[in-house]
Amino acid sequence: MSTAGGLQEALSGLLTVATRAGVAEEQARAEALSLAAALAESAPGAPADWAKAVPGGTTQDFFDAAVRGRRWRGAPTAVLTELIASSSPEKAAYAEALAEVASAACTLGEPTMRVVGNASVAAAAQLQAAGARTLQVGAGVMTPPTDGARLAEAPGTPAATAQTVAAEAVAEEASAEPTKTVEELLAELDELTGLARVKREVHRQVAVLRVEKLRTEAGLKSPTITRHLVFVGNPGTGKTTVARLVSGIYKALGLLSKGQLIEVDRSELVAGYLGQTATKTAEVVASAVGGVLFIDEAYSLTAGDTGADQYGREAVDTLVKEMEDRRDDLVVIVAGYPEPMEAFIAANPGLASRFRTTIEFENYTDDELTDILTGLSEAADYELVPESLEKFREILVATPRDSSFGNGRFARNVLEAAIGRHAWRLRDVTAPTRDQLRQILPEDLTEEPDQPPEPNQPTNPQQTADEFEQAASAEVADQSEQGDQA
């Protein structure tokens, strides 16, 4: 089967489920292609293979899609989030289909250790969010790039290989579930690692909104309390995860009709021409009605006074109007670094009057990051032996904690890389044991001299210079902005 054929087959399966779930085919296809591109963007030759599955697709389309899909490498996709929020009976099947897309991404171009790790963690994130069974990852091995750079299945292994990252995961039979209560969602919040200040503030906000709703229902006067929130903190501190829980909590309180989370950034609100931006922003807001619109790095909309920022200001003006027009069934959460967010809110009187509650997300401690790493590995059906946890702590001590530190994203990066090195370590083991298939050893957390080359030293002679340059740029960008706590 060709690499494009593998992705096309996975897309076909996903679209079948999407049709049953009432999801627009184009929306599901675009989301899946973005996820595949985000997982495979570090693999030499992946853009060309990806484009074969996309009529008229180009290398630039691949990298544009990868940027959009990176947020789903550690969290459920937008469509899956909506299916979960609506208790769709197809949510587990859709998550399983997304895991197959992740599997197909491993066949694009020359697979790297990073791609294997990306795909394993992404597949686990989709399945776990939908309540599907834990991944049963089998013995994925990587043949050296000089031997064709394809993932090969180890003979005699009972489960699937890393090439089939979904690992033939069988989801629980999907059935409509009752909507979670406020208490259940708050319990999920409390179970998150760290975030003590955030948890207190969310509990306080819930109490205030609950009493306001009860007073209104009792015919009593009650001040109008804005439900919109500002999240400030460094990358990877759990902002998206908490936003997703807040959307569910607001729905459970009866303040929102659907409870879905729509996550966007500047690129998804701003168009190439004045006038088009207002339409584009309004369409994004319309997709979030009934739930939460989460705008990451919102200050990029008002970052300067150049002509280009007229588009950002147009987006903000449209957002303010839409928030007013849809105030009964829409919540907006804006997020980013503390100081730029203060400037963003102050830049428009309409924003200042609507965003009155700011929640600060602190950096994680070493113990909390270790807990996050452990949780991520368990979700992907890997086990970090005690010595590996000690090695991770050593890595943390040696890592600067400046504003670029990724927190939970850093932990996920480490796991993704470790999964790839684990696969490389087992490349010559014909019939690995179950423990060998699951256990991450200390050496998997660090670079070793006999590791295969990663794409910053491409081994595919047919890879164009432009493609390599974009791949390298994407890898650098990826290291600084990967997903939130799973």
C-alpha positions in Angstrom: 0.0 0.0 0.0 1.4 3.5 -0.9 1.8 6.0 1.9 -0.8 8.2 0.3 -3.1 5.2 0.1 -2.7 4.5 3.8 -3.7 8.1 4.6 -6.6 8.0 2.1 -7.9 4.7 3.6 -7.7 6.3 7.1 -9.6 9.3 5.8 -12.2 7.2 4.2 -12.9 5.4 7.5 -13.0 8.7 9.4 -15.5 10.2 6.9 -17.8 7.2 7.3 -18.0 7.8 11.0 -18.3 11.5 10.5 -21.3 11.0 8.2 -23.0 8.8 10.9 -22.3 11.5 13.4 -23.8 14.3 11.3 -20.4 16.0 10.9 -19.8 17.9 7.7 -17.4 15.9 5.5 -15.2 18.9 4.6 -14.8 19.7 8.3 -13.8 16.2 9.2 -11.4 15.9 6.3 -9.7 19.2 6.9 -9.2 18.3 10.6 -7.8 14.9 9.9 -5.4 16.2 7.3 -4.2 18.8 9.7 -3.6 16.2 12.4 -1.7 14.0 10.0 0.5 16.9 8.8 1.2 18.0 12.4 2.3 14.5 13.3 4.5 14.0 10.3 5.9 17.4 9.7 9.4 16.4 10.9 9.6 13.5 8.5 11.7 14.1 5.3 9.5 13.6 2.3 6.2 13.8 4.3 4.9 16.9 2.4 5.0 15.1 -0.9 3.4 11.9 0.4 0.7 14.0 2.2 0.0 16.0 -0.9 -0.8 12.8 -2.9 -3.8 12.3 -0.6 -5.0 15.9 -1.1 -6.3 16.8 -4.6 -4.2 19.8 -5.7 -2.3 19.8 -2.4 1.1 21.4 -2.2 4.1 21.5 0.2 2.9 24.9 1.5 -0.5 23.4 2.1 1.1 20.7 4.2 3.0 23.1 6.4 -0.1 25.4 6.8 -2.1 22.3 7.8 0.6 21.3 10.3 0.4 24.6 12.1 -3.4 24.2 12.5 -3.1 20.6 13.7 -0.4 20.9 16.3 -2.8 21.7 19.1 -4.4 18.3 18.6 -1.2 16.3 19.2 -2.0 16.3 23.0 -5.7 17.1 23.1 -8.9 16.0 21.4 -9.7 17.6 18.0 -12.4 20.2 17.6 -14.9 17.8 16.0 -14.2 15.1 18.7 -14.7 17.7 21.4 -18.1 18.6 20.0 -19.1 15.0 19.8 -18.0 14.4 23.4 -19.9 17.6 24.5 -23.1 16.4 22.8 -22.7 12.8 24.1 -22.7 11.6 20.6 -22.9 7.8 20.3 -20.2 8.1 17.6 -17.6 9.8 19.8 -15.6 6.7 20.5 -15.7 5.5 16.9 -14.6 8.9 15.7 -11.7 8.9 18.2 -10.7 5.4 17.0 -10.8 6.7 13.4 -8.5 9.6 14.4 -6.1 7.1 15.9 -6.0 5.4 12.5 -5.2 8.8 10.9 -2.3 9.1 13.4 -1.2 5.6 12.4 -1.2 6.6 8.7 0.8 9.7 9.5 3.7 7.4 10.5 3.9 6.2 6.9 4.4 9.6 5.4 7.9 10.2 4.1 10.8 8.8 6.0 9.5 8.1 9.5 11.6 9.6 12.4 11.6 8.7 16.0 9.8 12.0 16.7 6.9 11.1 14.4 6.4 7.8 16.2 6.3 9.5 19.5 4.0 12.3 18.3 1.5 9.8 16.8 1.5 7.5 19.9 0.7 10.4 22.2 -1.9 12.0 19.9 -3.7 8.7 19.4 -3.8 8.2 23.1 -5.2 11.7 23.6 -8.1 11.2 21.2 -9.0 7.7 22.6 -8.7 8.8 26.2 -10.9 11.9 25.7 -13.6 9.8 24.2 -13.5 7.2 26.9 -12.1 4.5 24.7 -9.9 1.8 25.9 -6.2 2.4 26.6 -3.9 1.9 23.6 -2.3 -1.4 23.4 0.9 -0.4 21.7 2.9 -3.2 20.2 6.4 -3.5 19.1 7.1 -0.7 16.7 10.6 -0.8 15.3 12.3 1.6 12.9 14.6 0.3 10.2 17.6 2.5 9.7 17.1 5.2 7.1 19.7 3.7 4.8 17.4 0.6 4.6 14.4 2.5 3.3 13.4 4.4 6.4 10.1 2.6 6.8 8.6 1.3 10.0 8.6 -2.4 10.0 6.6 -4.8 12.0 8.5 -7.1 14.4 7.6 -10.7 13.8 5.7 -12.6 16.4 4.4 -9.6 18.3 0.8 -10.0 19.4 -0.2 -6.4 19.0 0.2 -3.8 16.3 3.4 -1.9 15.6 4.2 1.7 16.0 3.4 2.0 12.3 -0.1 1.3 13.3 -0.1 3.6 16.3 -3.7 3.1 16.9 -2.7 -0.4 17.8 -6.0 -1.8 16.9 -7.5 0.0 19.8 -11.0 -1.2 20.4 -13.2 1.5 21.8 -15.9 0.7 24.3 -19.3 0.4 22.7 -20.4 3.9 22.3 -23.7 4.9 23.8 -25.1 8.2 24.7 -24.1 9.2 28.2 -25.9 11.6 30.5 -24.4 15.1 30.7 -21.8 15.4 33.5 -22.9 17.4 36.5 -21.1 20.4 37.9 -19.8 18.4 40.8 -18.4 15.7 38.5 -16.7 18.3 36.3 -15.3 20.2 39.3 -14.0 16.8 40.6 -12.1 16.4 37.2 -10.7 19.9 37.7 -9.5 19.0 41.2 -7.8 15.9 39.9 -5.6 17.8 37.6 -1.9 18.1 38.6 -1.1 21.3 40.4 -3.0 24.5 39.5 -4.1 25.2 43.1 -4.8 28.9 42.5 -6.7 28.1 39.2 -8.9 25.6 40.9 -9.8 28.0 43.7 -10.7 30.7 41.2 -12.8 28.4 39.1 -14.7 27.1 42.1 -15.3 30.7 43.2 -16.6 31.7 39.7 -18.9 28.7 39.6 -20.4 29.6 43.0 -21.0 33.2 42.0 -22.6 32.2 38.7 -24.7 29.5 40.3 -26.2 31.9 42.9 -26.8 34.5 40.2 -28.8 32.0 38.2 -30.8 30.9 41.2 -31.6 34.5 42.1 -32.8 35.2 38.6 -35.0 32.1 38.6 -36.4 33.2 41.9 -37.4 36.6 40.5 -34.8 38.5 42.5 -32.6 41.3 41.2 -29.1 40.2 40.4 -26.1 42.1 39.0 -25.0 41.0 35.5 -21.8 39.1 36.0 -19.6 38.6 33.0 -18.8 35.0 32.3 -15.9 35.7 30.0 -12.4 35.0 31.3 -8.7 35.9 30.9 -6.2 33.1 31.4 -2.6 34.3 31.9 0.5 32.1 32.2 3.4 30.5 30.4 2.9 27.9 27.7 1.9 24.4 28.7 0.3 25.3 32.1 -3.0 23.7 31.4 -5.0 26.6 30.0 -6.7 24.7 27.2 -7.5 21.8 29.5 -9.2 24.1 32.1 -11.0 26.0 29.3 -12.5 22.6 28.1 -13.7 21.9 31.7 -15.1 25.4 32.1 -17.1 24.9 28.9 -18.6 21.7 30.4 -19.3 23.4 33.7 -21.1 26.3 32.2 -23.2 23.9 30.2 -24.0 22.0 33.3 -25.0 25.2 35.0 -27.4 25.9 32.2 -25.5 28.9 31.0 -24.5 27.4 27.7 -26.6 25.1 25.4 -23.8 22.9 24.0 -20.6 23.2 25.9 -18.1 22.7 23.1 -14.7 24.3 23.0 -13.5 26.1 19.8 -9.8 26.9 20.1 -8.4 29.5 17.6 -5.5 31.9 17.2 -5.0 35.0 15.1 -4.6 33.1 11.8 -8.1 31.7 12.2 -9.7 35.1 12.8 -7.8 37.4 10.4 -8.2 37.3 6.6 -5.9 38.7 3.9 -8.0 41.7 3.1 -9.9 44.3 5.1 -13.6 43.5 5.2 -13.0 39.7 4.9 -11.7 39.6 8.4 -15.0 40.6 9.9 -16.7 37.8 8.0 -14.1 35.3 9.0 -14.2 36.3 12.7 -18.0 36.2 12.7 -18.0 32.7 11.2 -15.6 31.4 13.9 -17.8 33.0 16.6 -20.9 31.4 15.1 -19.2 27.9 15.3 -18.6 28.5 19.0 -22.1 29.6 19.9 -23.5 27.4 22.7 -20.0 26.9 24.0 -16.6 28.5 24.6 -14.4 30.3 22.1 -10.8 30.0 23.3 -8.4 32.5 21.7 -4.7 31.7 22.4 -2.2 34.5 22.3 -5.0 37.0 21.8 -2.7 40.0 22.1 -1.4 39.1 18.6 -4.6 40.9 17.4 -3.4 44.2 18.8 0.3 43.8 18.9 1.4 46.9 17.0 0.5 50.0 15.0 1.5 48.8 11.6 -1.0 48.7 8.7 -1.2 45.0 8.9 -2.7 45.3 12.4 -5.8 47.0 10.9 -6.9 43.4 10.3 -6.3 42.5 13.9 -8.3 45.5 15.1 -11.1 44.6 12.7 -11.2 41.1 14.3 -11.3 42.6 17.8 -14.1 45.0 16.8 -16.1 42.2 15.3 -15.4 40.0 18.3 -16.8 42.6 20.7 -19.9 43.0 18.6 -20.5 39.3 18.3 -20.0 38.9 22.1 -22.7 41.4 22.7 -25.1 40.0 20.1 -24.6 36.4 21.4 -24.1 37.1 25.1 -26.8 34.7 26.2 -25.1 31.6 24.7 -21.4 32.3 24.2 -18.4 32.5 26.5 -15.0 33.8 25.3 -11.7 33.0 27.0 -8.6 34.8 25.9 -5.2 33.5 26.9 -1.5 34.4 26.8 1.4 35.8 28.7 0.5 38.2 31.6 1.8 41.6 30.5 0.8 41.4 26.8 -2.7 40.2 27.9 -3.0 43.3 30.1 -2.2 45.5 27.1 -4.6 43.6 24.9 -7.6 44.1 27.3 -6.8 47.8 27.7 -6.5 48.3 24.0 -10.3 48.3 23.5 -13.0 49.6 25.9 -15.3 46.8 24.7 -12.8 44.2 25.9 -12.2 45.9 29.2 -15.9 45.9 30.1 -16.4 42.2 29.2 -13.2 40.6 30.6 -13.2 41.4 34.4 -12.0 38.0 35.7 -8.3 37.0 35.2 -7.1 33.6 36.3 -3.3 33.1 36.7 -1.7 29.8 35.7 1.6 29.2 37.6 4.5 27.2 36.3 4.5 23.5 37.4 7.0 22.3 40.0 9.4 19.4 39.3 7.1 17.0 41.2 4.1 18.1 39.2 5.9 17.8 35.9 7.0 14.3 36.9 3.3 13.5 37.6 2.3 14.9 34.2 4.9 12.8 32.4 3.7 9.7 34.2 0.1 10.3 33.4 0.9 10.9 29.7 2.9 7.7 29.5 0.2 5.7 31.2 -2.4 7.1 28.8 -0.3 5.9 25.9 0.2 2.5 27.6 3.9 3.0 28.4 5.6 2.6 31.7 8.4 4.8 33.0 10.7 2.7 35.2 11.9 4.4 38.5 15.3 5.1 37.0 13.6 6.9 34.1 11.8 9.2 36.4 15.1 10.0 38.2 16.6 10.8 34.8 13.7 13.1 34.0 14.3 14.9 37.2 17.9 15.4 36.3 16.8 16.8 32.9 14.4 19.2 34.7 17.2 20.5 37.0 19.4 21.2 33.9 16.6 23.0 32.0 16.3 26.8 32.2 12.9 28.0 33.4 12.5 31.1 31.4 9.4 32.3 29.5 10.0 29.9 26.7 9.9 26.8 29.0 7.0 24.6 27.9 5.8 23.2 31.3 3.4 20.4 30.5 4.3 20.7 26.8 8.0 20.1 27.8 6.9 16.8 29.5 5.0 15.8 26.5 8.0 16.6 24.2 10.2 14.4 26.4 7.8 11.5 26.2 7.3 11.8 22.4 11.0 11.7 21.9 11.4 8.8 24.3 8.8 6.7 22.5 10.7 7.2 19.3 14.1 6.2 20.9 12.3 3.2 22.5 11.2 2.0 19.1 14.7 2.5 17.7 16.2 0.6 20.7 14.0 -2.4 19.9 14.7 -2.4 16.2 16.8 -5.6 16.2 14.7 -7.4 18.9 12.7 -10.1 16.9 10.2 -11.0 19.6 10.2 -8.4 22.4 8.4 -9.2 25.6 5.4 -7.2 26.8 7.6 -5.4 29.4 10.1 -4.5 26.7 7.2 -3.1 24.6 6.0 -0.9 27.4 8.9 0.2 29.5 10.7 3.5 28.9 14.3 3.2 30.1 16.6 6.0 31.2 18.6 5.8 27.9 15.3 6.5 26.0 15.2 10.0 27.6 18.5 11.1 26.2 20.2 11.3 22.8 22.6 8.4 22.1 25.5 8.3 19.6 23.9 5.5 17.6 20.5 7.3 17.1 19.3 7.6 13.5 19.6 11.1 12.0 16.6 13.4 12.5 15.3 15.6 9.7 17.7 18.5 10.3 20.1 16.2 8.5 17.8 14.8 5.7 18.6 11.4 4.3 16.2 11.7 1.3 18.1 13.0 -1.7 14.9 14.0 -3.4 13.8 16.3 -0.6 13.9 19.8 -2.0 15.8 22.6 -0.3 12.6 24.6 0.2 10.9 21.6 1.8 13.7 21.0 4.2 13.9 24.6 5.2 10.3 24.7 6.0 10.5 21.4 7.9 13.4 22.8 10.0 11.5 26.0 10.7 8.4 24.0 11.7 10.5 21.9 14.1 11.9 25.0 15.8 8.4 26.5 16.1 7.0 23.2 17.3 9.5 23.1 20.2 8.1 26.3 21.6 4.4 25.9 21.2 3.2 22.3 21.5 -0.1 21.4 23.2 -1.3 21.7 26.7 -1.5 19.3 29.6 -3.3 16.2 28.4 
